[in-house]
Amino acid sequence: MLKKIIRQINQKNKIANPTQGNSSDVFRGTDISILETKVAEEIAIQAEELLDDDYLGSINQVGKNRWELVIIDNNLHYDTTLVLDGGKLKSYDCNCNRFDTQSMCSHVLVSGIAVRKKIDAIRIEKKKGSRDTLKMRSGIKSIQPLLNSLSKTELEDFLTSMSRKSPHFRLLLQARFLEHLNPEHLEGFIEQIFPALQQANQKLPASRINSFIEISNELKVHFKNLLSSHNLIEAYNLAYLHLKKTFYIKHQVTKEHLKLEKLHQELLANFKEIFKMIEAPEYKEFIVGQLVELLSASYISANKREEQELWIMLLLENEGQEFVRDLSNQHLIKSRFNDYESLYFIKTLEILSAPNPEKIIELIIKKDTQETYRIIHILINYKYLKEANLTLQLFYVKKELNHPLSKITIENIEPIAESSDELESTTLDNLFRFRDIFFIDQLIRISGLHDRHIDRIRDQLNTITDLTFKGKVLLKIGHHKDAIALLSEHLTWELLKNFDATLIEIDEKVCLQMYQRVMNNFLGDHFGRHAQDFIKEVFDRVQVLGAQHWLRTLKTRIQKDFPERKFKALA
């Protein structure tokens, strides 16, 4: 055990255990291969206990010589850092309390052991990789003379024999030379690569998935060859059948498989690319029909971005909209989709596939608060689509949205000329409904600020009693004199603080005068501590505004307007 080894070495070399307060230089230059023999026995025992537990949270190599680790000790996470120089400690650190006082701790020790194991593992892996590469190269060289000596008949006999013995070999051979396969047999061939299971979620050996991936890599090469030769229909057919199979495996066989997921994403990208490339009407109907067939599979939902984008592709094609509308039937939705993400996405498609704005408005009005919230957020994700943008606008102007939804919706709208009047009107209504000048900024963004807007805003302001909101709106629409008059009439310190930063840019002299008035009003009614605290707050605010040159003027005004005794007390 580690404890016994430490004792033996300490007795042999008569090394006293390090005392508290050691400098972090003590272990600098120590080889990590013997680090456990150099630390105090108490630290070694604590490290031994950690090694028995699941102590390593994470280990990362940063650059060539720096290692950062997270050590778990009694459910607490400690960050350690080791910097090496040729296998020796150059510097080390830990954020635990013991390290602060003793410059060494059990966390640093187990970190050194973990780094040592990691370095050894990397070294072994590199050696193994080098041997495998050498073996492969020597194997290629040794088999070449044999291949050269074989006749065509001998090779044919061998390939025939291997194809009978090994289904994987036969499928790999067919995939390599797929151009010789009759296109009518392609679907059958793809099915042979990974036949449908007799029961869902049936456990399979990993070799089945790996075999599929290996054969798929050959099919990807064939797909590229078809594209380069402009054989789009065959390329599309291969991409479609291949993608359909990976969807099946992902949903019905294995949920998590990194290599399969990478293959699936490549096939998905290929499918989208080739789908957009085919424009001929006589083929468009055919490929849309196949996309409908793919999305009709019971295991395909609409709760992931990759699947949602396929539904959007279908929606953008006239031939696919009818299928989307049929799905929107409430009974069909609930029987097909049992998760909320898919359910709300299909409800969004129902609106997007509506034949005209009147139908969209009819559907929008029927949506309850929860549906409205979810659908708006889905539309925002796809706002680059003109259909989604139009629907967002209709939600904004036809549905009474709450404050957060109104803000996020108008922020994500790209205005369409035909609906500008309704947009402007709704935005002005929201300005006064929510008392939020954010909507003035949006009004400026979507149409600019016209006289007709300003006239309506002025009329509405006459009914408002909120002085802060009223003043901010007047400043925002450029009516500075009216805003200053409003402040002067109702001047208080709290009101002034809401406007001084803007006012100082418009008219610094007027702003200073208002500060003087506020100070005189307050100091006329207050004495002692209250007056001193107020003066301090005013002077601090002046410095925040960057108007330090006011301070002398304000002090002089206090001295002039108040008795000498009170001025001295304030000073």
C-alpha positions as CSV (number, residue, x, y, z in Angstrom):
1,M,0.0,0.0,0.0
2,L,1.0,3.6,-0.6
3,K,1.2,4.3,3.2
4,K,3.7,1.5,3.8
5,I,5.9,2.6,0.9
6,I,6.1,6.1,2.3
7,R,7.1,4.9,5.8
8,Q,9.8,2.6,4.4
9,I,11.3,5.4,2.3
10,N,11.1,7.9,5.1
11,Q,12.9,5.5,7.5
12,K,15.5,4.6,5.0
13,N,16.4,8.1,4.0
14,K,15.6,9.6,7.5
15,I,13.5,12.2,5.9
16,A,11.3,14.2,8.3
17,N,7.8,14.9,7.2
18,P,7.4,18.4,5.7
19,T,5.9,20.8,8.2
20,Q,3.1,23.3,7.6
21,G,3.9,26.5,5.8
22,N,6.2,24.9,3.2
23,S,6.9,27.0,0.1
24,S,5.5,25.8,-3.2
25,D,9.1,25.6,-4.4
26,V,9.6,22.5,-2.2
27,F,8.3,20.1,-4.8
28,R,9.3,22.1,-7.9
29,G,11.5,19.9,-10.1
30,T,10.2,16.7,-8.6
31,D,9.6,13.9,-11.1
32,I,5.9,13.0,-11.1
33,S,6.8,9.3,-11.2
34,I,8.0,9.5,-7.6
35,L,5.9,12.4,-6.3
36,E,4.1,10.2,-3.8
37,T,7.4,9.4,-2.1
38,K,8.2,13.1,-1.4
39,V,5.0,14.3,0.3
40,A,4.0,14.1,4.0
41,E,2.6,10.8,5.2
42,E,-0.7,12.4,6.1
43,I,-1.2,13.8,2.6
44,A,-0.2,10.4,1.1
45,I,-2.9,8.6,3.3
46,Q,-5.6,11.2,2.2
47,A,-4.5,10.6,-1.4
48,E,-4.8,6.9,-1.0
49,E,-8.4,7.3,0.2
50,L,-9.2,9.5,-2.8
51,L,-7.7,6.9,-5.2
52,D,-10.1,4.3,-3.8
53,D,-13.1,6.6,-4.8
54,D,-14.2,8.0,-8.1
55,Y,-12.0,11.0,-7.6
56,L,-11.4,12.3,-11.1
57,G,-14.0,14.8,-12.3
58,S,-12.1,15.7,-15.5
59,I,-8.6,15.9,-16.9
60,N,-7.6,18.2,-19.8
61,Q,-4.2,18.9,-21.4
62,V,-3.9,22.6,-22.3
63,G,-1.0,23.1,-24.7
64,K,2.0,20.8,-24.5
65,N,2.9,20.9,-20.8
66,R,-0.1,22.3,-18.9
67,W,-2.7,20.0,-17.3
68,E,-6.0,21.1,-15.7
69,L,-8.0,18.7,-13.5
70,V,-11.1,18.6,-11.3
71,I,-10.7,16.4,-8.2
72,I,-13.8,15.2,-6.4
73,D,-13.4,15.0,-2.6
74,N,-16.5,14.4,-0.4
75,N,-18.7,15.6,-3.2
76,L,-16.7,18.9,-3.4
77,H,-14.9,19.8,-6.6
78,Y,-11.4,21.2,-6.5
79,D,-9.5,22.7,-9.4
80,T,-5.9,21.8,-9.8
81,T,-3.3,22.8,-12.3
82,L,0.1,21.1,-13.1
83,V,2.7,22.4,-15.4
84,L,5.4,19.9,-16.4
85,D,8.9,20.3,-17.8
86,G,10.2,17.0,-19.1
87,G,8.1,14.9,-16.7
88,K,9.0,17.1,-13.7
89,L,6.8,19.6,-11.8
90,K,7.5,23.1,-13.0
91,S,4.5,24.6,-11.1
92,Y,1.3,23.4,-9.4
93,D,-1.7,24.8,-7.8
94,C,-5.0,23.9,-6.0
95,N,-7.9,26.0,-4.8
96,C,-8.4,24.1,-1.5
97,N,-7.6,25.6,1.9
98,R,-4.8,23.2,2.8
99,F,-2.8,24.2,-0.3
100,D,-3.0,27.8,0.8
101,T,-1.3,27.0,4.1
102,Q,1.0,24.1,3.2
103,S,1.6,24.5,-0.5
104,M,0.8,20.8,-1.1
105,C,-2.3,18.7,-0.7
106,S,-3.8,15.3,-1.5
107,H,-5.6,16.9,-4.6
108,V,-2.3,17.9,-6.2
109,L,-0.8,14.4,-5.4
110,V,-3.7,12.5,-7.0
111,S,-3.6,14.9,-9.9
112,G,0.1,14.0,-10.5
113,I,-0.8,10.3,-10.4
114,A,-3.7,10.9,-12.9
115,V,-1.5,12.9,-15.3
116,R,1.2,10.2,-15.1
117,K,-1.3,7.5,-16.0
118,K,-2.7,9.6,-18.9
119,I,0.8,10.3,-20.3
120,D,1.6,6.5,-20.1
121,A,-1.7,5.7,-21.9
122,I,-1.0,8.2,-24.7
123,R,2.5,6.8,-25.2
124,I,1.2,3.2,-25.4
125,E,-1.5,4.2,-27.9
126,K,1.0,6.0,-30.1
127,K,3.3,2.9,-30.1
128,K,0.3,0.7,-31.0
129,G,-0.7,3.0,-33.8
130,S,2.8,3.0,-35.2
131,R,2.9,-0.8,-35.1
132,D,-0.5,-1.1,-36.8
133,T,0.5,1.3,-39.6
134,L,3.7,-0.7,-40.2
135,K,1.8,-3.9,-40.3
136,M,-0.7,-2.5,-42.7
137,R,2.0,-1.2,-45.0
138,S,4.0,-4.4,-44.9
139,G,0.8,-6.4,-45.5
140,I,0.0,-4.4,-48.7
141,K,3.5,-4.9,-50.0
142,S,3.4,-8.6,-49.2
143,I,0.0,-9.2,-50.9
144,Q,0.8,-7.3,-54.1
145,P,3.0,-10.0,-55.7
146,L,0.3,-12.6,-54.9
147,L,-2.4,-10.5,-56.6
148,N,-0.2,-10.1,-59.7
149,S,0.3,-13.8,-59.9
150,L,-3.4,-14.7,-59.8
151,S,-5.5,-15.4,-62.9
152,K,-8.9,-13.8,-63.6
153,T,-10.6,-17.1,-63.0
154,E,-8.9,-17.6,-59.6
155,L,-9.9,-14.1,-58.5
156,E,-13.5,-14.7,-59.6
157,D,-13.6,-18.0,-57.7
158,F,-12.2,-16.4,-54.6
159,L,-14.6,-13.5,-54.7
160,T,-17.6,-15.8,-55.3
161,S,-16.5,-18.1,-52.4
162,M,-16.0,-15.1,-50.0
163,S,-19.4,-13.6,-51.0
164,R,-21.1,-16.9,-50.1
165,K,-19.4,-17.2,-46.8
166,S,-19.6,-13.6,-45.7
167,P,-22.7,-11.4,-46.3
168,H,-20.7,-8.4,-45.2
169,F,-18.0,-9.0,-47.8
170,R,-20.7,-9.5,-50.5
171,L,-22.5,-6.2,-49.6
172,L,-19.2,-4.3,-49.4
173,L,-18.2,-5.6,-52.8
174,Q,-21.6,-4.6,-54.3
175,A,-21.3,-1.1,-52.7
176,R,-17.8,-0.7,-54.2
177,F,-19.1,-1.4,-57.7
178,L,-22.7,0.0,-57.3
179,E,-22.6,1.5,-60.8
180,H,-23.0,-2.1,-62.1
181,L,-26.2,-2.7,-60.1
182,N,-29.5,-2.3,-61.8
183,P,-31.2,0.9,-60.4
184,E,-34.4,-1.0,-59.9
185,H,-32.6,-3.2,-57.4
186,L,-31.1,-0.3,-55.3
187,E,-33.9,-0.3,-52.7
188,G,-33.6,-4.0,-52.2
189,F,-29.8,-3.6,-51.8
190,I,-30.1,-0.8,-49.2
191,E,-32.6,-3.0,-47.3
192,Q,-30.1,-5.9,-47.3
193,I,-27.4,-3.7,-45.7
194,F,-29.6,-3.3,-42.6
195,P,-32.8,-5.4,-42.7
196,A,-35.8,-4.1,-40.7
197,L,-36.0,-5.7,-37.2
198,Q,-38.8,-8.0,-36.2
199,Q,-39.4,-6.0,-33.1
200,A,-38.6,-2.4,-32.2
201,N,-35.6,-1.6,-29.9
202,Q,-34.2,-5.1,-30.4
203,K,-30.6,-5.3,-29.1
204,L,-28.1,-5.9,-31.8
205,P,-24.3,-6.6,-31.7
206,A,-22.2,-3.5,-32.4
207,S,-20.8,-5.2,-35.4
208,R,-24.1,-4.8,-37.3
209,I,-24.0,-1.0,-37.0
210,N,-20.2,-0.9,-37.8
211,S,-20.8,-3.0,-40.9
212,F,-23.6,-0.7,-42.0
213,I,-21.3,2.4,-41.6
214,E,-18.4,0.7,-43.5
215,I,-20.7,-0.1,-46.4
216,S,-22.2,3.4,-46.2
217,N,-18.8,4.9,-46.7
218,E,-18.6,3.1,-50.1
219,L,-22.1,4.4,-51.0
220,K,-21.0,8.0,-50.2
221,V,-18.2,7.7,-52.8
222,H,-20.7,6.5,-55.4
223,F,-23.1,9.4,-54.5
224,K,-20.3,11.9,-55.2
225,N,-19.5,10.2,-58.5
226,L,-23.2,10.4,-59.6
227,L,-23.2,14.2,-58.7
228,S,-20.0,14.8,-60.6
229,S,-21.5,13.1,-63.7
230,H,-24.8,15.2,-63.2
231,N,-26.9,12.1,-62.8
232,L,-29.2,13.9,-60.3
233,I,-32.1,11.5,-60.3
234,E,-30.0,8.5,-59.4
235,A,-28.1,10.6,-56.9
236,Y,-31.3,11.7,-55.3
237,N,-32.7,8.2,-55.1
238,L,-29.5,6.9,-53.4
239,A,-29.5,9.8,-51.0
240,Y,-33.2,9.3,-50.1
241,L,-33.0,5.5,-49.6
242,H,-29.8,5.8,-47.6
243,L,-31.1,8.6,-45.4
244,K,-34.4,6.7,-44.8
245,K,-32.4,3.8,-43.5
246,T,-30.3,5.9,-41.1
247,F,-33.5,7.5,-39.8
248,Y,-34.8,4.0,-39.1
249,I,-31.7,2.9,-37.3
250,K,-31.5,6.1,-35.2
251,H,-35.1,5.9,-34.1
252,Q,-35.7,2.1,-33.9
253,V,-32.4,0.6,-33.1
254,T,-29.8,2.8,-31.4
255,K,-30.4,6.3,-29.9
256,E,-26.7,7.1,-29.3
257,H,-23.9,6.1,-31.7
258,L,-21.4,8.9,-32.6
259,K,-20.3,7.4,-35.9
260,L,-23.8,6.7,-37.0
261,E,-24.9,10.2,-36.0
262,K,-22.0,11.7,-38.0
263,L,-23.0,9.6,-41.1
264,H,-26.7,10.6,-40.7
265,Q,-25.8,14.3,-40.6
266,E,-23.7,13.9,-43.8
267,L,-26.6,12.1,-45.6
268,L,-29.1,14.7,-44.4
269,A,-26.9,17.4,-45.9
270,N,-26.6,15.5,-49.2
271,F,-30.3,14.9,-49.3
272,K,-31.1,18.6,-48.8
273,E,-28.6,19.7,-51.4
274,I,-29.9,17.3,-54.1
275,F,-33.5,18.0,-53.3
276,K,-33.0,21.7,-54.0
277,M,-31.0,20.9,-57.2
278,I,-33.9,19.1,-58.9
279,E,-36.3,21.6,-60.4
280,A,-37.9,19.9,-63.4
281,P,-41.7,19.6,-62.8
282,E,-41.9,16.0,-64.0
283,Y,-39.4,15.0,-61.3
284,K,-40.4,17.5,-58.6
285,E,-43.7,15.7,-57.9
286,F,-41.9,12.4,-57.6
287,I,-39.3,13.6,-55.1
288,V,-41.9,15.5,-53.0
289,G,-43.9,12.2,-52.9
290,Q,-40.8,10.4,-51.5
291,L,-40.3,13.1,-48.9
292,V,-44.0,12.6,-47.8
293,E,-43.3,8.9,-47.6
294,L,-40.3,9.5,-45.4
295,L,-42.1,11.9,-43.0
296,S,-45.1,9.5,-42.9
297,A,-42.9,6.9,-41.1
298,S,-44.4,6.5,-37.6
299,Y,-41.1,6.9,-35.9
300,I,-40.3,10.3,-37.4
301,S,-41.5,13.1,-35.2
302,A,-41.0,16.9,-35.4
303,N,-39.2,17.7,-32.2
304,K,-35.6,18.0,-33.6
305,R,-34.3,20.7,-35.8
306,E,-33.1,18.3,-38.5
307,E,-36.6,16.8,-38.8
308,Q,-38.4,20.1,-38.6
309,E,-36.3,21.4,-41.6
310,L,-37.5,18.4,-43.6
311,W,-41.1,19.4,-42.8
312,I,-40.3,23.0,-43.8
313,M,-38.9,21.7,-47.1
314,L,-42.2,19.9,-47.7
315,L,-44.2,22.9,-46.8
316,L,-42.4,25.1,-49.4
317,E,-43.5,22.7,-52.2
318,N,-47.1,23.1,-53.4
319,E,-47.4,19.3,-53.7
320,G,-46.5,18.9,-50.0
321,Q,-48.9,21.5,-48.5
322,E,-51.9,19.3,-48.8
323,F,-50.2,16.5,-46.8
324,V,-49.4,19.1,-44.1
325,R,-53.0,20.3,-44.0
326,D,-54.3,16.8,-43.7
327,L,-51.9,16.2,-40.8
328,S,-53.3,19.3,-39.0
329,N,-56.5,17.5,-38.3
330,Q,-56.7,17.4,-34.5
331,H,-57.4,13.7,-34.3
332,L,-54.5,12.9,-36.6
333,I,-52.0,15.2,-34.7
334,K,-52.7,13.6,-31.4
335,S,-52.6,10.0,-32.6
336,R,-49.3,10.6,-34.5
337,F,-47.4,12.9,-32.2
338,N,-47.2,12.3,-28.5
339,D,-44.7,15.0,-27.5
340,Y,-45.4,18.7,-27.2
341,E,-42.5,19.9,-29.3
342,S,-43.8,18.0,-32.3
343,L,-47.4,18.9,-31.6
344,Y,-46.8,22.6,-31.5
345,F,-44.6,22.5,-34.6
346,I,-47.3,20.8,-36.6
347,K,-49.8,23.3,-35.4
348,T,-47.4,26.0,-36.7
349,L,-47.2,24.3,-40.0
350,E,-51.0,24.2,-40.1
351,I,-51.0,28.0,-40.0
352,L,-48.1,28.4,-42.5
353,S,-49.8,26.1,-45.0
354,A,-53.0,28.1,-44.9
355,P,-54.0,29.1,-48.5
356,N,-54.5,32.9,-47.7
357,P,-54.1,35.6,-45.0
358,E,-57.8,35.4,-44.1
359,K,-57.4,31.7,-43.2
360,I,-54.2,32.4,-41.3
361,I,-56.0,35.1,-39.2
362,E,-58.9,32.7,-38.6
363,L,-56.5,30.1,-37.2
364,I,-54.5,32.7,-35.2
365,I,-57.6,33.9,-33.4
366,K,-58.5,30.4,-32.3
367,K,-55.2,29.8,-30.6
368,D,-55.1,30.0,-26.8
369,T,-52.4,31.7,-24.8
370,Q,-50.1,28.6,-24.5
371,E,-50.4,27.7,-28.1
372,T,-49.7,31.4,-29.1
373,Y,-46.6,31.5,-27.0
374,R,-45.1,28.2,-28.4
375,I,-46.1,29.0,-32.0
376,I,-44.5,32.5,-32.0
377,H,-41.2,31.1,-30.7
378,I,-41.2,28.4,-33.4
379,L,-42.0,31.1,-36.1
380,I,-39.0,33.2,-34.8
381,N,-36.7,30.2,-35.3
382,Y,-37.8,30.2,-39.0
383,K,-38.3,33.9,-39.5
384,Y,-36.1,33.8,-42.6
385,L,-39.1,32.2,-44.4
386,K,-41.4,34.9,-45.8
387,E,-44.4,32.8,-44.7
388,A,-43.1,32.8,-41.1
389,N,-42.4,36.5,-41.2
390,L,-45.9,37.3,-42.5
391,T,-47.5,35.0,-39.9
392,L,-45.5,36.8,-37.1
393,Q,-46.9,40.1,-38.3
394,L,-50.4,38.8,-38.3
395,F,-50.0,37.4,-34.8
396,Y,-48.7,40.9,-33.7
397,V,-51.6,42.9,-35.2
398,K,-54.5,40.5,-34.9
399,K,-53.9,38.8,-31.5
400,E,-53.7,40.8,-28.2
401,L,-50.3,39.7,-27.0
402,N,-48.9,40.3,-23.5
403,H,-45.9,42.6,-23.0
404,P,-43.0,40.0,-23.3
405,L,-44.6,38.4,-26.4
406,S,-45.3,41.8,-28.0
407,K,-41.7,42.8,-27.5
408,I,-40.1,39.7,-28.9
409,T,-42.5,39.5,-31.8
410,I,-42.0,43.1,-33.1
411,E,-38.3,42.7,-32.6
412,N,-38.2,39.7,-35.0
413,I,-40.5,41.1,-37.7
414,E,-39.2,42.3,-41.1
415,P,-41.9,44.8,-42.2
416,I,-43.9,44.1,-45.3
417,A,-45.2,47.2,-47.1
418,E,-48.8,46.1,-47.3
419,S,-49.2,45.7,-43.6
420,S,-47.2,48.8,-42.5
421,D,-50.4,50.8,-41.4
422,E,-51.6,48.0,-39.1
423,L,-48.0,47.5,-37.7
424,E,-47.7,51.2,-36.9
425,S,-51.1,51.4,-35.3
426,T,-50.5,48.3,-33.1
427,T,-47.0,49.5,-32.1
428,L,-48.5,52.9,-31.0
429,D,-51.2,51.1,-29.1
430,N,-48.6,49.0,-27.3
431,L,-46.5,52.1,-26.5
432,F,-49.4,53.4,-24.3
433,R,-50.7,50.0,-23.3
434,F,-47.4,48.9,-21.8
435,R,-45.9,52.4,-21.1
436,D,-42.7,51.2,-22.7
437,I,-40.8,53.5,-25.1
438,F,-39.1,50.5,-26.6
439,F,-42.1,50.6,-29.0
440,I,-41.1,54.1,-30.2
441,D,-37.7,52.6,-31.2
442,Q,-39.5,49.8,-33.1
443,L,-41.8,52.3,-34.8
444,I,-38.8,54.2,-36.0
445,R,-37.3,50.9,-37.2
446,I,-40.3,49.7,-39.2
447,S,-41.4,53.0,-40.8
448,G,-39.6,56.1,-39.3
449,L,-41.3,58.7,-37.2
450,H,-43.8,60.7,-39.2
451,D,-46.0,63.7,-38.3
452,R,-49.1,61.5,-38.2
453,H,-47.4,59.4,-35.5
454,I,-46.3,62.4,-33.5
455,D,-49.8,64.0,-33.6
456,R,-51.3,60.8,-32.3
457,I,-48.6,60.4,-29.6
458,R,-49.2,64.0,-28.4
459,D,-53.0,63.4,-28.2
460,Q,-52.4,60.2,-26.1
461,L,-49.9,62.0,-23.8
462,N,-52.6,64.4,-22.7
463,T,-54.4,61.4,-21.0
464,I,-51.2,60.1,-19.3
465,T,-50.4,61.0,-15.6
466,D,-47.1,59.1,-15.4
467,L,-44.6,62.1,-15.6
468,T,-41.5,59.9,-16.1
469,F,-43.1,58.1,-19.1
470,K,-44.5,61.3,-20.5
471,G,-41.1,63.1,-20.3
472,K,-39.2,60.2,-21.9
473,V,-41.7,60.0,-24.8
474,L,-41.4,63.8,-25.4
475,L,-37.6,63.5,-25.5
476,K,-37.7,60.5,-27.8
477,I,-39.9,62.3,-30.4
478,G,-37.7,65.3,-30.2
479,H,-40.0,67.7,-28.3
480,H,-37.2,68.9,-26.0
481,K,-38.9,72.2,-25.0
482,D,-42.0,70.4,-24.0
483,A,-40.1,67.9,-21.9
484,I,-38.1,70.6,-20.2
485,A,-41.3,72.5,-19.4
486,L,-42.9,69.4,-18.0
487,L,-39.8,68.8,-15.7
488,S,-39.7,72.4,-14.6
489,E,-43.4,72.3,-13.7
490,H,-43.2,69.1,-11.6
491,L,-39.5,69.2,-10.6
492,T,-38.4,66.8,-7.9
493,W,-35.0,65.1,-7.3
494,E,-36.3,61.7,-8.2
495,L,-37.8,62.9,-11.4
496,L,-34.7,64.9,-12.4
497,K,-32.5,61.8,-11.9
498,N,-34.5,60.0,-14.6
499,F,-33.7,62.7,-17.2
500,D,-30.4,64.5,-16.2
501,A,-28.2,62.3,-18.4
502,T,-30.3,63.2,-21.5
503,L,-30.9,66.7,-20.5
504,I,-27.3,67.6,-20.0
505,E,-26.7,66.8,-23.7
506,I,-29.6,68.9,-24.8
507,D,-29.0,72.0,-22.7
508,E,-26.4,71.8,-19.9
509,K,-27.2,75.3,-18.6
510,V,-30.9,74.3,-18.0
511,C,-29.8,71.1,-16.4
512,L,-27.6,72.9,-13.9
513,Q,-30.3,75.4,-13.1
514,M,-32.6,72.5,-12.3
515,Y,-30.0,71.0,-10.0
516,Q,-29.7,74.3,-8.2
517,R,-33.5,74.5,-7.8
518,V,-33.8,71.0,-6.4
519,M,-31.0,71.7,-3.9
520,N,-32.6,75.0,-2.7
521,N,-36.0,73.3,-2.3
522,F,-34.6,70.4,-0.3
523,L,-32.2,72.4,1.9
524,G,-34.9,74.9,2.7
525,D,-36.8,72.3,4.5
526,H,-34.2,69.9,5.9
527,F,-31.3,70.3,8.4
528,G,-28.5,68.2,9.9
529,R,-27.8,64.7,8.8
530,H,-30.6,64.6,6.1
531,A,-29.2,67.7,4.5
532,Q,-25.7,66.4,4.5
533,D,-26.7,63.0,3.0
534,F,-28.7,64.8,0.3
535,I,-25.7,67.1,-0.7
536,K,-23.4,64.0,-0.9
537,E,-25.9,62.2,-3.1
538,V,-26.2,65.2,-5.4
539,F,-22.4,65.7,-5.7
540,D,-21.9,62.0,-6.4
541,R,-24.5,62.1,-9.1
542,V,-22.8,65.2,-10.7
543,Q,-19.6,63.2,-10.9
544,V,-21.4,60.3,-12.5
545,L,-22.6,62.7,-15.1
546,G,-19.1,63.9,-15.8
547,A,-20.0,67.4,-14.7
548,Q,-17.4,67.9,-11.9
549,H,-17.1,71.6,-13.0
550,W,-20.5,72.2,-11.6
551,L,-19.4,71.4,-8.0
552,R,-17.9,74.9,-7.4
553,T,-21.0,76.6,-8.7
554,L,-23.3,74.5,-6.6
555,K,-21.2,75.1,-3.4
556,T,-21.2,78.8,-4.1
557,R,-24.9,78.8,-4.5
558,I,-25.4,77.1,-1.2
559,Q,-23.1,79.5,0.5
560,K,-25.0,82.5,-1.0
561,D,-28.6,81.2,-0.3
562,F,-28.1,79.8,3.2
563,P,-26.8,81.3,6.5
564,E,-23.2,80.9,7.3
565,R,-23.9,78.5,10.2
566,K,-25.9,76.1,8.0
567,F,-23.3,76.2,5.2
568,K,-20.5,75.3,7.7
569,A,-22.7,72.4,9.0
570,L,-23.2,71.2,5.5
571,A,-19.5,71.4,4.7
